């Protein structure tokens, strides 16, 4: 039994233990390589993660800058539009004042013509004599032109 055991041991050592030991060593080396590769991959992943976080932070900063620039541009456009509206409003107001002044001048002229006609009609009724219409008109118009608006309001 001892001889069989020693014989089996020698046969196993020559034929079996060598290849088994080599396969165990190869397996051990493969596991060690896999662990090293996993460690490298983990380090690369950590580096990539840090890069991505830095890029994300930079992108956020750039987005905030773009938003701030857009707000400034929008405020500038709004201010320009408000200024343009104020200018247009002032222009419309000036045109309206000019139109009112023209209408006022025209109404005063019309009122003077009517006052002249009424004064001539009244004067002709009073003196019962109608002088030359053109001479009467010139006489009354020259009188009205000599009367200033301040004198008319003071007499009231």
C-alpha positions in Angstrom: 0.0 0.0 0.0 2.9 2.2 0.7 4.5 1.3 -2.6 1.2 2.0 -4.4 0.9 5.2 -2.6 4.5 6.3 -3.4 4.1 5.1 -7.0 0.8 7.0 -7.3 2.4 10.0 -5.8 5.3 9.9 -8.2 3.0 9.5 -11.2 0.8 12.3 -9.9 3.7 14.5 -9.3 5.2 14.0 -12.8 1.9 14.0 -14.7 -0.7 15.7 -12.6 0.8 18.1 -10.0 2.8 20.0 -12.6 -0.1 20.9 -14.9 -2.4 21.5 -11.9 0.1 23.8 -10.3 0.7 25.6 -13.6 -3.1 26.0 -14.1 -3.4 27.3 -10.5 -0.5 29.7 -11.0 -2.0 30.8 -14.3 -5.4 31.3 -12.6 -3.7 33.2 -9.8 -1.9 35.4 -12.4 -5.2 36.0 -14.3 -6.9 37.0 -11.1 -4.1 39.3 -10.2 -4.2 40.8 -13.7 -8.0 41.2 -13.4 -7.6 42.9 -10.1 -4.9 45.3 -11.4 -7.1 46.0 -14.5 -10.1 46.7 -12.3 -8.0 49.0 -10.2 -6.8 50.9 -13.3 -10.3 51.0 -14.6 -11.5 52.4 -11.3 -8.8 55.1 -11.3 -9.6 56.0 -14.9 -13.3 56.1 -14.0 -12.6 58.4 -11.1 -10.5 60.6 -13.4 -13.2 60.7 -16.0 -15.8 61.4 -13.3 -13.7 64.4 -12.1 -13.4 65.6 -15.7 -17.1 65.3 -16.3 -17.9 67.1 -13.1 -15.5 69.9 -14.0 -17.0 70.1 -17.5 -20.5 70.2 -16.0 -19.5 73.0 -13.6 -18.0 74.9 -16.5 -21.1 74.3 -18.5 -23.3 75.6 -15.7 -21.1 78.6 -15.3 -21.3 79.3 -19.0 -25.1 78.8 -19.0 -25.4 81.3 -16.1 -23.3 83.8 -18.0 -25.4 83.4 -21.1 -28.6 83.9 -19.1 -27.1 87.0 -17.4 -26.1 88.3 -20.9 -29.6 87.6 -22.2 -31.1 89.5 -19.2 -28.9 92.5 -19.9 -29.7 92.5 -23.6 -33.4 92.2 -22.8 -33.2 95.1 -20.3 -31.4 97.1 -22.9 -34.1 96.4 -25.6 -36.8 97.2 -23.1 -35.2 100.5 -22.2 -34.8 101.3 -25.9 -38.5 100.5 -26.5 -39.6 102.6 -23.5 -37.4 105.5 -24.7 -38.8 105.2 -28.2 -42.3 105.1 -26.9 -41.6 108.3 -24.8 -40.1 110.0 -27.9 -43.1 109.0 -30.0 -45.5 110.2 -27.3 -43.7 113.6 -27.1 -43.8 113.9 -30.9 -47.5 113.1 -30.9 -48.1 115.6 -28.1 -46.2 118.3 -30.0 -48.1 117.7 -33.2 -51.4 117.8 -31.2 -50.4 121.1 -29.6 -49.5 122.5 -33.0 -52.8 121.4 -34.5 -54.6 122.9 -31.5 -52.7 126.2 -32.0 -53.6 126.2 -35.7 -57.2 125.5 -35.0 -57.2 128.2 -32.3 -55.7 130.7 -34.7 -58.2 129.8 -37.4 -61.1 130.0 -34.9 -59.9 133.5 -33.8 -59.7 134.6 -37.4 -63.2 133.3 -38.1 -64.5 134.9 -35.0 -62.9 138.2 -36.0 -64.5 138.0 -39.4 -67.9 137.3 -37.9 -67.4 140.2 -35.4 -66.5 142.5 -38.2 -69.6 141.4 -40.1 -71.7 141.9 -37.0 -70.2 145.2 -36.2 -70.7 146.5 -39.8 -74.3 145.2 -39.7 -74.9 146.8 -36.3 -73.3 150.1 -37.4 -75.2 150.2 -40.6 -78.4 149.7 -38.7 -77.5 152.4 -36.3 -76.6 155.0 -38.9 -79.1 153.7 -41.4 -76.7 154.2 -44.1 -74.6 151.5 -45.6 -71.3 152.8 -46.8 -69.0 151.0 -49.1 -68.7 147.3 -47.8 -65.0 147.1 -48.5 -64.2 150.4 -46.8 -66.3 149.4 -43.8 -64.5 146.1 -43.5 -61.0 147.7 -43.7 -62.0 150.3 -41.1 -63.3 147.6 -38.6 -60.4 145.2 -39.3 -57.8 148.0 -38.6 -59.6 148.8 -35.4 -59.7 145.2 -34.3 -56.0 144.8 -35.2 -55.2 147.7 -33.0 -57.0 146.2 -30.0 -54.8 143.8 -28.2 -56.1 140.6 -26.5 -54.8 141.9 -23.2 -56.9 145.1 -23.5 -60.0 143.0 -24.3 -59.6 140.8 -21.3 -58.7 143.8 -19.1 -62.0 145.5 -20.1 -64.0 142.5 -19.1 
